[in-house]
Amino acid sequence: MELPKLFQDFNHSKFVVHLSLFFFVFLFALRLDETITWNYWIVFSPIWIWKCLVFLGAVVGTVVWFKCPQTRRDNEGVTQFRAMWLTVTVHCFLLLFELLACEQLEYPSHRWILVFLPLTFVSLLSFFVCVWSLKRERPFELEMFCAVNVVQFVFLALRLDEIVIWSWVVVFIPLWILTAVTLVGVTYSIIFACLVMRSSHNIAPEQRWGALRSAFTSTIIVLPLLATEVLLVYKLDGLAPISFLICAVPLLVALTNLMFMACGTRGGNKWFFGLQKDFCHSLLSSCPCLREYGNIAIASNARRTGTEEEVPSLHEVWESRMDPTKMAKIVHNKPAAVAYIPIETPD
């Protein structure tokens, strides 16, 4: 286990988003099942916290931007600053939709098609944001999600207003198509991983494990989402007497997997809260004790010196109990905990 790599690859933005969605889905399912009778404004509290962090981070980043004019000479910094405000614009429309949806759920007074108007508009805007981000090699997962589901949002609004009285299986047709395309990609990644792992060609171990890891992570995300869609259709069409919480369990599993995956994917905008560098680097520089702890990693003597040494087998370990000479050799080759990749020299 390498704590320096864990700190360097941690994506705080994705972790906060997935954590907020996890608690929101859990509370929303309990509220729909009437297990709790809280006000919907309280149920949406994880969403409000998420949005407050986004807007507060953008305001602080903008203040730092104007106070540090020398940072405007960096093209990468300018691109990240513009990307930050594009993200804030998308979140403004999402916040408007969430406010209208919360009010409609608590005090039904207008049509759902009006509630979904901000979401439809942000879906159209997301197409341009995706193109802009693609040209500048910026991540755009949230914008991509909104863009590909624009038809699904329209179908949901029409069905909730009973303008159409289709079965929920028909209403979710855009989602079924998107899921089918995703399953094709997952199947391809699994086949590719199997071929790479069984290949006799000179392929680096990192590439083999990378293909296997990609297939595994895509599988544990897509399959729970598909299970949630199927259970939700069964529930809404009255085909099975199940609760909304049961329908949400696979989705909660997928969100949990995404939170763990956020610990191994770099990213995030450096201008949020005016950090101007990675979140974990800022955290380590402000906490000397955590910085010293983060320099710890497990490495064998062979890795430190560049020499290859044998790892004792189970049979050798048992024989060493009877032979003190062999026991001394195994103890000499035992891995040690050393700080071999310093993140930053602690004070």
Order of alpha helices (4+ residues) and beta strands (2+ residues): alpha-alpha-alpha-alpha-alpha-alpha-alpha-alpha-alpha-alpha-alpha-alpha-alpha-alpha-alpha-beta-alpha-alpha-alpha-beta
